Amino acid sequence: MTVVDGPAAPGPAPLTLAQLAELAGVSTATVSKVVNGRSAVAPQTRALIEDLIREHGYRRQRRRVSPAAVVELVFHELAGDYPTEIIKGVGQVAHEHRLAVAVSELQGRHTPGNDWIEDVLNRRPTGVIAVFSNLTEAQRDRLTAREIPLVLLDPLGDPGQRVPSVGAGNWNGGLSATRHLLELGHRRIAIITGPVHALSSRARLDGYRAALDTAGVPVDQDLICQGDYQIQDGLTHTGRLLRLPEPPTAVFTCNDGQAIGVYHAAHELGLRIPDDLSVIGFDDMPSMRWAIPPLTTIRQPLTEMAAAATAMLVTLAEGDPLQRNRLEFATELVVRGSTAPPKR
């Protein structure tokens, strides 16, 4: 595990409710509505007050209302093994601290809507963990104003230094996967990526490119396929790849689900894995060891990552500073039966 980004240096003392009201030229009741997440404030006034809070901070003068003993865990989508592994890790730490876990889904969206943030503010949880998604700056400010900590897990984009986050060594994982195939003798290596806006996908693709470059193998754009971390990606792209005049002898998929799609496409074309086509995935989901043949993949420790994110959240909720704002867990090559030297 690598640690990145130290805690920010302390800034000037935040302002009180009355000081914010004076600066904004409004009543303290209006500022109170904004910091407590109530909707009965004109949009322009709300924006002005939120800008002031963002710039100066806010210090409560009354005793903080105790939060609900709940960790709010939000996914962009609940599908496959990925959320199960994360829920396990969050649950382990939450149980130790007598916290419940509330799970919500954004129906494929990566940014919550206004209804979601209003509901969270009303529930007043101990904290929020956003998985492969992100909040808008305004939404983050509203959580901060209510003293609800936020941690990003497997962040969608660059989390920066402001928001605590936990991720994996995606670049090194892409490098290791491609290097494994190169060491077996493959030179026509295709990759099926995740979405272009995802930090993890871009890093895995960069690792793939770096491995090819180091080995002196030119990058062939025909072998780079844009995906969306879906099984269908593997099915669709493999059919095209295997019909190229010079098809690949190996495919690196940027998640395990896509690898299952590659298996199906190869079967439909009468090809055997790894005899006719080597396949390597990314994630090491538990079910992949039962694929036929068992999938060679890159392990990212999702359960451990989720546990670390929850521990960070508990630390923040208790009012203690984090030692590091960014944790990065190492990835690991897991060799099974889906990769072998090429026939041709």
N, C-alpha and C positions, 0 to 999 in steps of 0.2 A: 504494500500500500504506500502510495506517495502522498505527501501533503503539499498543497500549493496555496499560496496567498495567506499571509498573516492577517491578524485582526487590524482593523483600521485604528488610527490614532484617535484619542478622544477629542471631540470638538467642543464648541462653546455650550454652555448650559441651555437646555431647551426652554421654551417660553411657557408660561401658564395660560390658562383659559382666558383670563382677563387681558393679558398682554397681547394675545392673538386677536382678541376682539377689538382692542384699541387700534392695532395696526390695520385691521381689515375695515374698520369703521362700521362695525355691526355690533349687535348685542352679544353678551356672553351666551345667551340661550341659543342663538344661531350657531355659534361655534360649537356648542355642546351637541347640537343635532348632527353636525358634520362628523365630529370625532366619535360619536356613538352610532354612526351608520344609519341615521334616520333620513328619510327621503324628502321631507317637507322643507326643502331649501332650494332657492332658485339656482339653476345650473351655473350661472356666472358667479354667483356668490360662493357656491360650493367650490368651484375651480380656484377662486381667489384664496379661500381659506386653506385648501389642500396645497396650493403653491407655497403658502406661508409655512405650513407644517413641514413640507418637504425641505424648505430652506432653513428653518430655524429649529424644528423639532417641537415636541409638546410634552410638558411635564404636568402630570396629574397632581392636583392639590388635595384630593381626597383619597381615601384608601381604595386600592384597586379591588373591583368586584372579583371574587374568586371565579376562575374559569370552570367550565364543565370538564370533567375528567375524561376527555375524549380527544383522540388524535384524528383529525380530519385528513383522510387519504384520498386524493383525487387522481384518477386515471383519465387519459384521453379516450381510452377504449378498454373494455374488459373482454379479452379474447385470448385463447391459448394458455400456455403454461406461464408466460411472463408475469401476469398479475398475481398468480398463485404464489410464485416464489417470493415476490415482494411482500405480499400480505403476511406470509410466514415470518419474514424477518421483522416487519413492523410489530406483528403480534407478540413476538418473543420479548422485545424490550418493553412494549406497552404493558404486558402482563406483569413484568417485574415492578413496574411503577403504579400498578392498579389503575391502568387507563384502558378504556374501551377504544375500539377502532371503528370509525364510521367511513364506509367506502362509497365514493360517488364516481360517476362516469360522465364524460363530456360528449358522448355519442360521436366520437371520432374527431371532435374539435380539439385544438391544442391550447386554446385560451378560454377560460370560463366566461360565461355571460353575466349580466348584471343580477339576474335572479339568484345565481349560485353565490355570488359574493354577499348579497343581502341575507341569504339563508345562513351562511357561515357566521356573519356578524351577529345575527340573532341568536345562534346557538352558542356563540362564544366558546369555542373549543380551547383546549390547552395549546394547540398549534396545528399548522397545516403542512402536509407533505404533498407536493405536486410532482407527479411522476410523468416523465416524457411530455411535459407541458410547461406552461409558464403563465404568469399573471401579468396583466398590464401594469405599468408604473402606478397608475391611479389606484388599482386594486391593491397593490403592495402597500401603498401609502395608507390606505384605509385599514389594512390589517395592523400596520405599525401604530397608527393612532389609537387602535383599541388594544395595543400591547399583545397581539396574537402573533407569535413567531412563525416564520415560513422557512422551509428547507426544500430545495429542489433536488430530486432524485433522478439520475439519468437525464440531465437537463436537455431540453430540445435545442437550445442555442447556447451561445456563450453566456454563462451566468454572471460574469464580471466579479467584482469584489464585494458588491453590496449585499447580495443574497447568498447565504450559505448553501453549499451544494455538495453532492456526492456523485461521482461518476466512475467510469472504468477506463483502462488504458486502451482505448479503441485503436489508436494509430499503431501501437505495438501489436495488437491483435491482428490487424490487417497485414502487417509485415510478417508475423509468424505464420499465418495461414498460407500466404503466397510463397514464403520461403520453403515451407514444408513441401509444397507441390513442386517447386523448382528443384529441390534436393532429390525428389523422386525421378526427376528427368523430364518433367513437363515444361513445355515452352509455349504452347497455345493454351493460355489460362484465361478463362472468362471470369467476369465478376458481375453479380447482380446486387446493386446497391440498395440502400434505403432511400427515403425522400431527400431531395437536394437541400431542404431547409434544416435537416437534422444534423447537429454537430457530430453525433456518433457515426452517421453514414459518411460524412465528408472525411472524417478522420480515418475510417477503415479503408476508404478508397485511396487516400493519400498513402497509407501504409502499403497497400497493394502496389501502387505506382513506385514507391521507394524500393520495394523488394525487386521488382522487375529491373529498375534502373541499376541497382547494385549488381545484379547478375548480368547486365549487358543485354537484356532482352527488350526490344522495342515495345512500347505500349501501342496496341492495336485498338483503335476506337470502336471497331466493329465488335470487340469482345467486352465492351463496357455497356452494361444494360441498366437503365434507370428503373428502380423498383420502389415499393412502398412498404417494405417489411411484411408482405402478404404472401400466402402460399401460392396464389394465382400468379405472382411475379415469376416464380420458378417454372411453372407450367408453361406460361406464355413465352417467356424469353428463351427457354431451352429449346423449344420447338424451332424457333428462328435460328438460334446458334448452331444447332446440329444440321441445319440445311445450308450452312455457308459452304462455299467451294473448299475452304480449308477450315473445318470445324475445330472447336477446342477439344483437347483431350482431358481437361479438368475444368470444373466450375467452382468458384468461391462465392458462396451466398452470404450476405451480410446479416442474416439471422437464420435460425434453424427451420422456421416455417417455410422459407423460400426453398431450402434444401429438400423438403418433402415434395414441393412442386416439381423440382428437378427429377426426383425419383419417379414420379408419376409420368412425366414427359418421356423419360428414358424407357420406361416400361411400354408406353404406347408405341414407341418407335422400335421396339424389339431389342433394345440395348441392355447390357448387364453392367451393374455397378459393383466393383470398380474395374471389371475387365475391359469394358469399352469406354467408360467415363468415370473419372474420379470426382468426388464431391466432398467439399468441406464447408461446414456451416459456422455459425457464430451464436453463442449463448450457452450451449451445453444444457439444454432443458432435460429434465429427468427422463422423459419419454424417448429421447433420441437414442439411448443405449439399446432400445428394443426395436428400433427400425431394422429393416432387412436390406442390406447389411447394416450393423450399428454405425452411426454417423461419426466420422471424424469431425471435430469442431473446436472452436475457441471458447474456453470457459470464461464467462464473466460472473463473479460471485454475487448474484442478485440478492440472495437472502442476506448475506453479510453486509452488502451495500445498504440494504433497507434497514437493517438493525443499526448500522452506524448513523444513518440519517435520523432515525428515531431518537437515538442517544443524544445527538446534537440538538434536536428539538426540545428534549427534556431539559438539557442544560440551559438553553435560552429561556424556557418557561420558568425556570427557577431563578432567573435573574443573573445568572453567571455568564461571563464572557467565554467564547469559544477559543481554544488554543489555535485552531486553524479554521478558516472559512471555507476551504475547499479540500475535500478528500478524494483521492483517485486510487482505486483498487487495481492491482495488476491482473492482467488476463493470462490465460495459460492454454497451450496447445494440448488437446486430448486426442490421441491417435487411436482410431478404431478400424473398422473394416471397409470404409467407403473410399479409401485412397490407396493407390498402388502405382507402380511405374507404368508409363504409357506403353501400349502395344506398338504404336507407330512413331 
